[in-house]
């Protein structure tokens, strides 16, 4: 039992064991964990299979308000959070003059939300925890933005937090407007951070398109601060929201150029290039392979977004051949890029979790492998997106590379374990698979299951994307014709955001 604050007592959910053999887990029966053959498999004469699945990750995601660190009643009364990081290092977050009812939400923001804003399970050396949170003490807009996002996340499973989320959101808007009136405060990290968190709040909690307004506001603040800097963690955060949003909104990223890439990369003696001068973030990206290559993939995402915009407006009508030419150039470049990616990424087997190993994967190694699977899913999504831009109504027979991409995305999703927040890296690929299929009820059912969010598992979800797919699939079944999801989105008055 964890006491969060006076009068607030939260019961911790008991975690399910994930240490049994793969055979027992597949049949959903309790395993006695006997090795090399467990008692259940021996009794039923089954092949007892053990693998290096994600049990290397230390714990499943906490239930709402629950964390690995107890927040004592005395600490809450004193306006401080007593916390510990994943390595066991204790630390205190002082929150003087903060309303006692707000402290549990700040606790949830620090212990959960921070870890899934940018990368899943980002629990060590996290700049949101180490750099942004301390600024909230003297920045009301940031404080209320943190509380709003945390309460909004909790409201997905416990609806009573919804009104509290709305109240903090309203207070954050008021304080943000006040901050923008002072040029010095407007240039601060706390103001930009507040704006970005409000954007994520709208993405994850609201059903309107205000996320784009907040993202445009963040862009203006970045320009007011002198432009994007790759050494800035908030710029990197903005870039993933910017590129992800552009994939569905069209028109390309809000800032010009590939501003998330280093213009003057510096490598160490081993040839490692720390992305954006931020060191190893996330901590499990040991050699920078994941971040550097995903940033390169973002270049193709941005190009596809711009091409999508051109294809939907006058350029396609007047010069359709230009769209095809640009598409061919992007396709060749994407294929060449993928062929030159490191084998650990490009050739990763989809059964890597079950492969026999001499040594069990460590937690960072496991999370890095999960990140590689996510990048591969995104790459497949780009292949589908490009094909859709060139043939949105499916007039041509489906190409073999599209069939392969759909299968690859679905295979990755099937193998990805639930309950660790890893789904956030699969939504874009799954959505693209959904727009590529045609009157395939079996695959629709599978995608529906994969896209239905675990309400407590991640900040980001795919509720609106699935809503769009349901309308798209319904029309295609009713009329027996392929529809362009982009046009359907416009007709529905939607502006979906899918975290890539």
C-alpha positions in Angstrom: 0.0 0.0 0.0 1.4 3.4 -1.0 0.3 6.5 0.8 0.4 9.4 -1.6 -0.9 12.3 0.4 -3.1 12.8 3.5 -6.4 11.1 2.7 -5.2 9.5 -0.5 -4.4 5.8 -0.1 -3.6 3.8 -3.2 -3.5 0.0 -3.4 -0.7 -1.4 -5.5 -1.7 -4.0 -8.0 0.2 -7.3 -7.7 2.2 -7.9 -10.8 1.8 -11.2 -12.7 4.8 -13.4 -13.0 6.4 -13.4 -16.4 9.2 -15.8 -15.5 7.6 -19.0 -16.6 8.5 -21.0 -19.7 7.2 -19.8 -23.0 5.1 -22.9 -23.5 3.1 -22.4 -20.3 2.7 -18.7 -21.0 1.4 -19.5 -24.5 -1.2 -21.9 -23.0 -1.9 -19.4 -20.1 -1.2 -21.9 -17.3 0.8 -21.5 -14.2 4.4 -22.6 -14.6 6.5 -24.1 -11.7 9.6 -22.8 -13.5 11.5 -26.0 -13.2 14.4 -26.2 -15.6 15.3 -27.5 -18.1 11.7 -28.9 -18.3 9.0 -27.6 -16.0 6.6 -29.9 -14.3 3.6 -28.8 -16.3 5.3 -29.5 -19.7 6.8 -32.8 -18.4 3.3 -34.0 -17.2 1.6 -33.0 -20.5 4.6 -34.1 -22.7 5.0 -30.7 -24.3 8.2 -29.1 -25.6 9.3 -26.9 -22.8 10.7 -23.7 -24.4 12.6 -21.1 -22.5 13.7 -17.8 -24.1 15.2 -14.4 -23.4 11.9 -12.6 -23.6 11.3 -9.3 -22.1 11.5 -10.5 -18.5 14.8 -8.7 -18.5 12.8 -5.5 -18.1 12.7 -5.2 -14.3 8.9 -4.6 -13.9 5.7 -4.0 -15.7 4.2 -0.6 -15.9 2.8 0.6 -12.6 -0.9 0.9 -12.1 -2.2 4.5 -11.6 -0.4 6.3 -8.8 1.6 3.2 -8.0 5.4 3.4 -8.4 8.5 1.7 -7.2 8.9 4.5 -4.6 6.5 5.1 -1.8 5.6 8.7 -1.1 5.0 9.0 2.6 2.3 11.1 4.1 4.9 13.2 6.0 6.8 14.0 2.8 3.6 15.1 1.1 2.7 17.3 4.0 6.1 18.9 3.8 5.7 19.6 0.0 8.4 17.2 -1.1 8.6 14.0 -3.0 11.0 11.4 -1.8 11.9 9.3 -4.9 14.5 6.9 -6.1 15.6 6.2 -9.7 16.0 2.8 -11.4 19.5 2.4 -10.0 18.3 2.8 -6.4 19.7 6.3 -6.0 17.4 8.3 -3.6 16.5 11.9 -4.3 14.0 14.5 -3.2 12.0 16.9 -5.3 11.1 20.0 -3.2 7.7 21.5 -4.1 7.2 24.4 -1.7 3.9 26.3 -1.9 2.3 23.6 -4.2 -1.2 22.6 -3.3 -1.2 19.2 -1.4 -3.8 17.8 -3.9 -1.4 18.5 -6.8 1.5 16.5 -5.4 0.3 13.0 -6.4 0.0 14.2 -10.0 3.5 15.6 -10.0 4.6 12.3 -8.6 2.9 10.4 -11.4 4.4 12.8 -14.0 7.9 12.2 -12.6 7.7 8.4 -12.1 5.6 7.5 -15.2 4.9 10.2 -17.8 8.5 11.3 -18.1 9.5 7.8 -19.0 7.2 7.6 -22.0 7.2 11.2 -23.4 9.9 10.4 -26.0 11.1 6.8 -25.7 9.5 3.9 -23.9 11.0 2.9 -20.5 13.3 5.9 -20.5 14.2 5.6 -16.9 17.9 6.7 -16.5 19.5 10.0 -17.4 16.1 11.3 -18.5 16.3 15.0 -19.2 12.6 15.6 -18.5 13.2 14.3 -14.9 16.6 15.8 -14.4 16.2 19.2 -16.2 12.6 20.0 -16.7 11.0 18.9 -13.5 13.2 21.2 -11.2 12.0 24.2 -13.2 8.4 23.7 -12.2 9.1 25.0 -8.7 9.3 28.6 -10.1 7.2 28.1 -13.3 3.4 27.8 -12.7 2.7 27.1 -16.4 5.0 24.2 -16.4 3.7 22.9 -13.0 0.1 22.9 -14.2 1.0 21.4 -17.5 2.7 18.5 -15.8 -0.3 18.0 -13.5 -2.7 18.2 -16.4 -0.9 15.6 -18.4 -0.6 13.2 -15.5 -4.2 13.6 -14.4 -5.3 13.2 -18.1 -3.4 10.0 -18.3 -4.9 8.7 -15.1 -8.4 9.6 -16.3 -8.2 7.1 -19.0 -8.6 4.3 -16.4 -10.1 6.3 -13.5 -12.5 8.9 -14.8 -12.7 11.0 -11.7 -9.3 12.5 -12.6 -10.8 14.1 -15.8 -12.1 17.2 -14.1 -8.8 17.7 -12.3 -7.0 17.4 -15.6 -9.2 20.0 -17.2 -8.7 22.4 -14.3 -4.9 22.1 -14.4 -5.0 22.5 -18.2 -7.0 25.7 -17.9 -4.6 27.0 -15.2 -1.7 26.1 -17.4 -3.1 28.0 -20.4 -3.6 31.1 -18.2 -0.1 30.9 -16.7 1.4 30.3 -20.2 -0.3 33.4 -21.6 1.2 35.4 -18.7 4.6 33.9 -19.3 4.5 34.8 -23.0 4.0 38.5 -22.1 7.5 38.6 -20.7 10.3 38.1 -23.3 12.7 36.7 -20.8 10.3 34.1 -19.4 9.1 33.3 -23.0 12.6 32.2 -23.9 13.0 29.9 -21.0 12.9 26.1 -21.1 10.0 26.1 -18.7 7.8 27.9 -21.1 8.7 25.8 -24.1 8.4 22.7 -22.0 4.9 23.8 -20.8 3.8 24.4 -24.4 5.0 20.9 -25.5 3.3 19.2 -22.6 0.0 20.9 -23.4 0.5 19.6 -26.9 0.9 16.0 -25.6 -2.1 16.5 -23.3 -4.3 17.3 -26.4 -2.8 14.4 -28.3 -3.4 11.9 -25.5 -6.5 13.2 -23.7 -8.6 15.4 -26.1 -10.6 14.6 -29.2 -10.0 18.0 -31.0 -7.2 19.3 -33.1 -5.7 21.7 -30.6 -2.5 19.7 -30.4 -1.5 21.3 -33.7 -2.0 24.8 -32.3 0.2 24.1 -29.3 2.8 22.5 -31.6 2.7 25.7 -33.8 3.2 27.7 -30.6 6.2 25.6 -29.6 7.7 26.2 -33.1 7.3 30.0 -32.6 9.0 29.8 -29.2 11.9 27.8 -30.7 12.3 30.4 -33.4 12.0 33.2 -30.8 14.8 31.5 -28.8 17.1 31.7 -31.9 16.1 28.5 -33.8 16.4 24.8 -33.2 19.5 23.3 -31.5 20.3 19.7 -31.8 22.0 19.9 -28.3 18.6 20.8 -26.8 16.4 18.0 -25.5 13.3 20.1 -26.0 14.2 20.6 -29.7 14.5 16.8 -30.1 11.2 16.3 -28.3 9.6 18.9 -30.6 11.0 17.2 -33.7 9.4 13.8 -33.1 6.1 15.5 -32.4 6.5 17.7 -35.4 7.4 14.9 -37.9 4.8 12.5 -36.4 2.1 15.2 -36.7 3.1 16.1 -40.3 2.5 12.5 -41.4 -1.2 12.9 -40.9 -1.7 16.6 -41.2 0.3 16.9 -44.4 2.5 19.8 -45.5 5.7 18.7 -44.0 7.2 19.6 -40.6 6.6 23.0 -39.1 10.3 23.9 -39.1 12.3 23.9 -42.3 15.1 21.5 -43.0 16.2 18.4 -41.2 16.8 20.4 -38.1 17.0 17.3 -35.8 20.2 16.1 -37.5 23.7 17.3 -36.4 25.2 19.7 -38.9 28.7 19.2 -37.5 28.7 15.7 -36.0 31.5 14.9 -33.5 32.6 11.4 -33.0 34.6 9.9 -30.2 37.6 7.7 -30.5 35.4 4.6 -31.0 33.4 6.3 -33.8 30.3 6.9 -31.7 28.4 10.1 -32.5 26.3 11.2 -29.5 23.0 12.5 -31.1 22.6 16.2 -30.7 25.3 16.4 -28.0 22.9 15.0 -25.5 24.9 11.9 -24.7 23.3 8.5 -24.5 19.7 9.3 -24.5 17.9 7.0 -24.0 20.3 5.2 -21.8 19.8 1.9 -23.6 20.9 3.3 -27.0 24.5 2.3 -26.1 26.2 3.2 -29.5 23.7 5.7 -30.8 22.5 3.3 -33.4 18.8 3.6 -32.5 18.5 7.4 -32.3 20.9 8.2 -35.2 19.1 5.8 -37.6 15.6 6.8 -36.5 16.6 10.5 -37.0 17.7 9.5 -40.5 14.3 7.7 -41.1 12.6 10.9 -40.0 14.1 12.6 -43.0 12.1 10.2 -45.2 9.0 10.8 -43.1 9.3 14.5 -43.7 9.7 14.0 -47.4 6.7 11.8 -47.6 4.6 14.3 -45.7 5.5 17.0 -48.2 4.9 14.7 -51.1 1.5 13.7 -49.6 0.5 17.4 -49.4 1.6 18.0 -53.0 -0.3 15.0 -54.3 -3.6 16.1 -52.7 -3.6 19.6 -54.2 -2.9 21.4 -57.4 0.4 19.7 -58.2 -1.1 16.3 -58.7 -3.8 17.7 -61.0 -1.4 19.8 -63.1 1.8 17.7 -62.9 1.0 14.1 -61.8 4.3 13.0 -63.4 6.2 15.1 -61.0 4.6 13.3 -58.0 5.7 9.9 -59.5 9.2 11.1 -60.2 9.6 12.5 -56.7 8.1 9.3 -55.3 10.6 7.1 -57.3 13.5 9.2 -56.0 12.3 8.8 -52.4 11.7 5.1 -52.9 15.2 4.5 -54.2 16.8 6.6 -51.5 14.8 4.8 -48.7 15.7 1.4 -50.1 19.4 2.3 -50.3 19.4 3.7 -46.8 17.8 0.6 -45.4 20.3 -1.7 -47.2 23.1 0.3 -45.6 21.7 0.2 -42.1 23.7 -1.9 -39.5 22.9 -5.7 -39.7 21.8 -5.6 -36.1 18.9 -3.3 -37.1 18.3 -4.3 -40.7 18.5 -8.1 -40.3 17.0 -8.4 -36.8 15.0 -11.6 -36.6 11.4 -11.3 -35.5 12.0 -14.2 -33.0 15.0 -12.5 -31.4 13.3 -12.8 -28.0 13.3 -16.6 -28.2 16.7 -17.1 -29.7 19.0 -19.2 -27.6 21.9 -17.1 -26.2 25.0 -17.9 -24.2 24.2 -15.0 -21.9 20.8 -13.5 -21.1 20.1 -10.1 -22.5 20.5 -7.2 -20.1 17.7 -4.7 -19.6 19.4 -2.1 -21.9 20.1 -4.7 -24.5 16.5 -5.9 -24.5 15.2 -2.3 -24.8 17.5 -1.6 -27.6 16.3 -4.7 -29.5 12.7 -3.5 -28.9 13.7 -0.1 -30.3 15.1 -1.8 -33.4 11.8 -3.6 -33.9 10.0 -0.3 -33.7 12.2 1.3 -36.3 11.7 -1.6 -38.6 7.9 -1.2 -38.2 8.2 2.5 -39.0 10.3 1.8 -42.1 7.6 -0.6 -43.3 5.0 2.1 -42.6 7.0 4.5 -44.8 7.0 2.0 -47.7 3.2 1.7 -47.4 2.7 5.5 -47.1 4.7 6.2 -50.3 2.8 3.6 -52.3 -0.5 5.1 -51.0 0.5 8.6 -52.1 1.2 7.2 -55.6 -1.9 5.0 -55.8 -4.4 6.2 -53.1 -7.4 4.4 -54.6 -5.7 1.1 -55.2 -6.2 1.1 -59.0 -3.0 -1.0 -59.4 -2.6 -4.6 -58.1 -0.9 -4.5 -54.6 2.8 -4.7 -55.0 4.8 -7.5 -53.3 6.8 -5.0 -51.2 3.5 -3.7 -49.8 2.3 -7.2 -48.9 5.7 -7.8 -47.3 5.5 -4.5 -45.3 2.0 -5.4 -44.0 3.1 -8.8 -42.9 6.3 -7.4 -41.3 4.3 -4.9 -39.3 1.8 -7.5 -38.1 4.5 -10.0 -37.2 6.4 -7.4 -35.1 3.2 -6.4 -33.4 2.3 -10.0 -32.5 5.7 -10.6 -31.0 5.9 -7.4 -29.0 5.0 -8.0 -25.3 2.2 -6.0 -23.8 2.3 -4.0 -20.6 5.7 -2.3 -21.0 4.6 0.7 -23.1 6.3 -0.6 -26.2 3.2 -0.2 -28.2 3.8 3.5 -28.6 6.5 2.7 -31.2 4.2 0.5 -33.3 1.1 2.7 -33.8 2.3 4.4 -37.0 3.2 1.1 -38.7 -0.1 -0.5 -37.6 -2.1 2.4 -38.9 -0.4 2.2 -42.3 -1.1 -1.5 -42.4 -4.7 -0.6 -41.8 -5.0 1.8 -44.7 -3.2 -0.7 -47.0 -5.6 -3.7 -46.6 -8.8 -3.9 -48.5 -11.9 -5.8 -47.2 -9.8 -8.2 -45.1 -11.9 -8.8 -42.0 -9.3 -11.1 -40.4 -6.5 -8.5 -40.6 -9.0 -5.8 -39.6 -9.8 -7.7 -36.4 -6.1 -8.2 -35.6 -5.3 -4.5 -36.2 -8.3 -3.5 -34.1 -7.0 -5.6 -31.2 -3.5 -4.2 -31.6 -4.6 -0.6 -31.8 -7.0 -0.6 -28.9 -5.0 1.1 -26.2 -4.0 -0.2 -22.8 -5.4 2.7 -20.9 -2.5 2.7 -18.4 0.3 1.4 -20.6 1.4 4.6 -22.4 0.7 8.3 -22.7 0.1 8.0 -26.4 -2.6 5.9 -27.9 -4.3 5.2 -31.3 -8.0 5.8 -30.4 -8.6 8.4 -33.0 -6.6 6.5 -35.6 -8.7 3.4 -35.0 -11.8 5.5 -35.3 -10.7 6.7 -38.7 -9.8 3.2 -39.8 -13.3 1.9 -38.7 -15.0 4.5 -41.0 -12.6 3.8 -43.8 -13.1 0.0 -43.6 -16.8 0.5 -43.3 -17.0 2.5 -46.5 -14.8 0.0 -48.3 -17.0 -2.9 -47.3 -20.2 -1.1 -48.1 -19.2 0.2 -51.6 -16.6 -2.4 -52.6 -14.0 0.3 -53.5 -10.8 1.6 -52.0 -10.9 5.0 -50.3 -8.1 7.5 -49.5 -7.8 7.8 -45.8 -6.6 11.3 -46.1 -9.9 12.4 -47.8 -11.9 10.4 -45.2 -10.1 12.3 -42.5 -11.0 15.6 -44.0 -14.6 14.6 -44.4 -14.8 13.6 -40.8 -13.3 16.9 -39.7 -10.5 15.0 -37.9 -6.8 15.7 -37.4 -5.4 12.5 -36.0 -2.0 12.4 -34.4 -0.1 9.1 -34.5 3.2 8.9 -32.6 5.8 7.5 -35.0 
